Amino acid sequence: MTDDAIGYDTLVLGGGVAGCVLAARLSEDPDRTVCLVEAGPDLGPDRNTWPDGVLNARALPREEVWERHAPAHRIRARLLGGSSCINGCWNTWGSEADHAAWARRGGPRWTATAMEPYRLAALSQMGMSQAPEREFSPWSTSALAAAAELGYSQVDMGTPGGPGYGTPLLNAVDGVRHNAAFAYLDEARPRPNLTIIGNATVERLDIRGGRVRGALVETDGRQRTLLADSYLLACGTFGSPALLMRSGIGPANHLLDLGIRSEADLPGVGSNLVDQPGVFVPLQPTDELNAALAAKEADGDLYVSRMLVRAASELCPVGSWDLHILPVAGPPLFGKLPPGQYEAGISAFVMNPASRGTVRLTSADSATPPQIDPGFLTDEDGHDLAVLRSGLEIVQRMAATTALKSLAAPVQGQPAHHLSDQDLRARLGTYWHPVGTCAMGTADDPLAVVDGEGRVRGTTNLRVVDASVLPTVPAANTQLPVLAAAEMLADLIRGER
């Protein structure tokens, strides 16, 4: 322990989406002292102190991240507000089947019905809304017509339902990204019982006899020990398992290889990584589409997409969906094009993949990035490849609709769904929705890390509350489900006092 140990009732480690919810909701109790710790900067409530790139909802900033120029699947934000500061501001909800799977692992509070009040609370707090009509480019408008032409019905993307097309709810207004730090912490900052510490890296937890005795944090070049009655880990799908393993909780043999003393042998820590892989099919925009997009950009209202399709492969249960079909047109996500030229195409993403990856340490040093293997398309039965090919066949049909073929033409070459497995793997991308590395489960599940209330096995005062506890990825963009899960678990924790 260091000499300047400071104590709180509750310590929230990680200031991303879930951490902002926890700090705000738990500090509503004036008798509970709460400290929120974030590895990146706390840029404060004044929007003028925030970088333009983080505020610009038309782009995906890549400056405030843990690793610059890293592979796409490793991208994770490093600032207060977490991924809500660098993502596409899209919010969709999963299927009834997603929640049923979670309830089998975590109990009835994870059903869609039980989570409904927390979904609504997140929608309200984040100020989510439909995109205004002026933000629809000719491409997005035509893509809506193309989906209808293929026989899909219009659905509300922010609720459970079935396959169909629609517009995700946005946490952005007039092109300004309204992140979780703004939405949850601005009104909480004046509370005397809430402390926010930015630029503070949690090196490890001091765990003895199944109880956390303190969090060793490096800030301003020196180590401090933060003490609490309860510790809530919200460092994300990559950060939470890494911190647990550095603290002696994880696969015992792996920790032994790194010289870390095992406090709890939990082989599920860092296992079960699941993300949503996909393939982008480029199209050649016409001169007319390029001109229309340029005009939209000049007006300040160009967004690469404002719609998507929930689609079902042949392997999908009836009434659900296992694909997102995403038409886009605008500035390229990677690289550059000459002025007046834009990228157009349609992606297919596998929403409920069977493949699993891992997060592992390469060093006990918190400054060393973990090893992240997404495990894309590695399931032995070939389920994910089959679903991906089904999605790419839908992409081809959508590109050939009357609504879209006048705006963009297929590029030369073999149709994407006919490519070899090797070629598909070479073109693989990610939807950036990793979950599962501290998965919740029942008492008889040897790979479960937490129970349905986020409690870490083998400990008495430690919980994980972020996307890492979800044992399966929902058929959705994960921001809204994670917000709702954090709202639900914060309500549970608050009721325990």
N, C-alpha and C positions, 0 to 999 in steps of 0.2 A: 504494500500500500504506500502511496505517496503521502506527503505531509498535508496536502491541500485537498483532502477528500471532502466531497460535498454530498449531502443526502437529500432524497426526495421520496415521496410516496410511490410515484410511478416514473420509470425511465423508459422512454420510447426511443429506440435505436434505429434510425433511418427516417429521413424526412421526405420520402416519396409520397405517392398517392395515399397509401394506407397510413403512413406515419402522420400525415397532415390530418386525416380524419380522427385518428386516435388522440392526438394532442388536443385538438379542438373539442371533441366530445367529452373527454375525460376531465378537461380543465373547466367544464361547465359546473362541476361540483366545486364550490369555493373552499371546501375543506380538504381537497386533494391537491397536493403539490405535484406538478407534472414538469418533466424536463424532456425536451425533444432535441435529439442530437443528429446532425447531418454532416456527412463527410465533405460536401461541397459548400459553396457560399450561401448564406442567407441574404438575399438581395433586398429584403425589406418590403414594406407596404407601398412605397413610392414607385409608381410605374416608371418614372423617369430614370431610375437607377438600374433598370433591367435592360439587357442588350436587345436591340431591335430584332435580331434573329429569333430570340426566344418569344418575343411578343407577336411575331408575324405568323399568323395561322395559315398563310399560303405556302409556307415552306417547312421543311423538316431540318431544324438546326442540328449541327453535329459538333459544336464547339464545347458545350458544357457537358462533357461525357467523361467516363473513366478512362477510355483508351481512344486516342485520336487515330484515325486511319486503320481501325481494326476491322476484321470481317464483319459483315452486316449482322450476323446472328449474335455478336458480342456487344452490340451497342446498348449502353445503359447510361442514363442521365446521372450527373453528379452536381446537383444543386437542390435547394429546397423546392419542393414541388415535384421532384422526380420526373418520371416519364411524361407526366402531364404537361411538362414544359417543352418537350421536343417531339411529341407525337403528332398525328394528323387530326387531333381533336374529334375523332369519330367515336361514337358511343352506340353500341348495339347490345342486344341481350341474347342469351343462349336459349336453348330449347328446354322443354319439360324433361326430356331424357337426360340432359346435362345435370339438372338439379336432382333428378331421381338417383343418378349415379353418385352424386355428392352425399345425398341423404343416406344411402347405403353405407357410406364410409364414416359420416359425421353426425348422423342423427337427423331428426325431423326439422330442426331449425334451418336446414339447408335446402328444403324443398322450395319450389318456385312460389308457392302460396305463402310460406312463412317468411320468405325474403322480400315479398312484395312491398311492405312498408319501408324497407331499407332501400330498395330500388327507387321508390318515390322520393325518399329523403335525399338521396344522392342527386337525382335529377334536379330537385329544387335548389340544393345548396350550390351545385355547380352552375346553375343558370342555363341548363341545356335547352336547346330549341332547334326547330327545323331551319334549314338554310333558306334565306330569302331568295325569291325568284331571280333577282339580279345576279346572284352568284352562280347561276347555271349557265355554262357555256353552251353553244350549239351542240357540242359533243355530248355533254351530260344530258341535255334535253332529248337528243336523238337516241341516247342509250336507254332512257326510260321507255321511249317508243319501241325500241328494239326488243326489250324484255317483254313488253306486252305482245309484240308480234310473235314471240316464241311461245306464247300461251301462259306466261306467268301472271299471277294476280298481284295487285299492289298490297303490301303489308306494312305494318308499323314496326320498324326495325328496333325500337326501344322496348319492345315487349316480347314475351313468348308468343309463339305462333307456328306457322309452317313455312314451307318454301314460298318464295315470291320476290318481288323487287320493291325497292323503296329507298328512302333517304335516311342515312344515319343521323342521330341527334348530335348536335355540335356544342362543345364548350368553347365557343368563339363568337364574338360579336364585332361586326364591321371589320373583320380581318384581324382582330386582336385575340390572341390565345388567352383564355381565362383559365389559368392553371389551378391546381388544388391548393397551392399556397395562398393565392388570392382568395379563393372561394371559402376555404376553411379557416385560415389563420388570421386574415386581416381583422376580423371581428374578435378574435381570441387574444391577439397580441397585448391589448391593454390589461389583461387579467394579471393581478399580482402573483397568482399561484402558477403561472406558466412561464417557464424559462426556455428559450431557444438558443442553442449553441451551434453555430455554423463552423465550417472548416475544421471539423473534429472527426478524426478517423478512430473508430473503435478497433483497437488491436485485438482484444480478446476479453472474454468474461472470466472472472475468477470464480471457479465452481469447486466447492468442497462438500462432500457428503450429500450430493444431490441438490444443493442450494446455491444459488448465485450470491456471492458475497460482494461483488462489485464489478464495474465495467472499467477496464483500463483504456483510456482515451488519450490520443495524442492531438494536441492543439497548440498552436503558437510555438512549435518546436519543443514542447515539453509534455510530459505525461501527467495526466490527472486521473484520479480514481473517482468515479461517480457511484454513489451508493443509492439503493432504493429498496423498498419493500417488495416491489414487483417489477419485472423487466419484460418489456414487450419488444420483440425483434421484428423490425419491418424494413430490412435491408434489401428485399427483393429476391427474385428467384435465383440469382447468382450470388448475391451478397449474404443472404441469411444462412445458407448451408456452409458457405466459406467461414463465416464467423463462428458458427457452431463447431465446425471441425477445428478451427484454431483454438477453441476453448475446451477441446477434449470430448466433444459429443459428435459421434459419427462412426464410420466403420473402423473398428479397433485396429485391424491390421494396417490399414492405410495410414492411420494416425501414428502407429508405431514406426512405420517406415520414415516418417518425417520427424521423429523424436518428440512427438506430442503425447503426453500422458492421457490415457483414456479415462474419462469420467463416466461415460455412458456409451456402451457399444450399441449404436443404432445404425445398422447397415443401410437404412433408407435415406440417410442424410446425403444429399448430393446425387441420389439416384432418381429415376423416374422423371428426368427432364423431358418435357414435351413442348414443342412449338409447332406452328402451322406453316409447313413448307408450301411453296407455290412456284409457278413458272409464268413469266411474262411473255406474251406473244406480240411482237411488234407489228405494227401496220404502217403503211406509208400514207401520211396525211396529204390530202389534195391541197392545191394552192388556195382554194376557197376556204378550207378549214384553217390553214395557217394564217390567212388574213383575218378570219373571224377571231381566232385566238389572240392575235396581235392586238386587235382592237379591244378585246376584253382586258388584256394585260395593261393597255394604255389607260383604261378606265379604272384600273386597280381592283378589278373583280375577277381575275383569272384564278381558278382553282382547278387542279388536275382532275378532280372527280367530285361529284356530289351525289352519286348513287351507287348501289350494288345490287346483286342478285343472290338470294339464298337459293341454292340449287341442290338437288339430291342425285347422287350417283345410283347405280344399280345395286350397290351394297348398303344403301342407307335405309334404316327402318322407315316404314310408311308414316307420313305425317311430319317427318323431321327433315333436316338438311345436313349435309356434310361437306358442302362447298360454298365458298364465296367467289362469285364471278365479278371482277372489278375492272370496268372500262376506265381508262385514263387518257388524258390528252393535255399537254402543257409542257413546261420546261422539264428536261430530263432530271430524274432523281440523282443519277450519277453521270458525271461528265457535262459537257456543254455542246450547244448547237449554235450556228450562226444566228444573228438577229433575224427575227421573222420566221424562224424555223422551229418546229416543236416536235415533241415525241408523242406518238399515239399508239395505243395497243390495249390489250385486254389480258388480265391475269386470272389464273385459276389457283385458289388456295385450298389445301386440304384442311378442313376445320377440326376434325376429330381423329387425328392420326393415331395409329397403333404403335408406331415406332417410339423408342425411348432413348434418351441420351444421358449424360452424366455431367456433374460439376465436381472436380477434384482439386485438391491443393497441390501445388508444386513446391511449396515452401510454407513454413510456419510464420513467415514474415508477412504482415498485412499489406506491405507495399508491393508484394509480388502478385500479379493477377492470377486468378485460378485458371485451371485447364477446363475449357468448356467444349464438350462434344455434343452437338445437337442431335446426333443420331438420325438425321433425316433419311427416310425411305429405307430403314434397316430392318423392318419387321419381317420375320421369316416367311410369312404367308403371302407377302406381296400385296397386302391390302392397300397400303398407301399409294403405291404405284398405280394400282387399278383405279382408285378413286381419282387420282391426279389425271390419268388418261381420260376418264369420263368427263372431268371438268374441262379439259382441253378440247374435247369434242364439242362441248357446249360453246366454248369460246369460238370455235370455227363457225358454228351455226349462227352465233350472234353477229360475228363480223360480216356474214353474208346476208343479213337482213336488209330489207329495203331502207330502213332507217339509217343504217351505218355505212353501207357499202358505197354510198355517194360521197361520203366524207373521208374515207380511208380505204386503201386497197391492201390485200395481203402482199407480203414480201415474197420474193421467190424462194423456193425450197419446199421440202417435204412438210406436210401439215404436222403441227407439234404433237398431236396425239399418236402419230405414227413413228415418232422418233424412237431410237433404241433406248434402252434403260440407261446406258452410259451417257448418251447425249442429253437425256432429260436431267440426269444428275448434274451434268456440267452446267446446265442453265438454271439450276435451282436457286430460288431466293427464299426469303422468309417474310412472314407477316408481322414479325416482332411481337409475339405474344407468348413468351415462355412462362411456364408454370410448373409446379409439381415436385420440386426438389426437397421439400420438407412436408411431404404429403400427409394429410390426415387419414386415419383409418381406425378400424375397430381393435379391441384389445388383443385379438388373436391374429392380427396381421403383422407378420415379422418385419415388414418394410415400412410400417407406419411410423412417422416421426412425432406427430401430434395427434391429440384426440379432436373431436368435433368442436371443442372450445379453444383450440389452439395451444393447449398445454403440452409442453415437451416431455416426452416419456423420461422417467428417471429423475425428474427435477420437481421442485415444489413451488417455485416462484418465477418460472420462465415460460413465456408463450411466444409463438410465432404468429404474426397477423399480417400476411401479405399474400401475393399470388403464389408463393411457393407452397402453401398448404393445400391448394386445389389439386386433387389427385388426377384429374383429367382436365383438359383445356375445354372451355365451352365453345360451342359453335358460334363464336362472337368475337368482336374486338374486346379485349379483356379489361379496359379501364372501368367501364360501368359495373361489371360484376365484382371487381376488386373493391371499388368504392362501396358497393352495397355490402360486401362481406365485412369490410372494416367497420361500417356503420353497425352491422348486426353484432359483431364481437365487442365493439366498444359499448354497446347497450348492455350486453351480458356482463361485462367486467364492471361497468358502473353500478349494476344492480347487486353486485356481490358485497358492497360495503354496508 
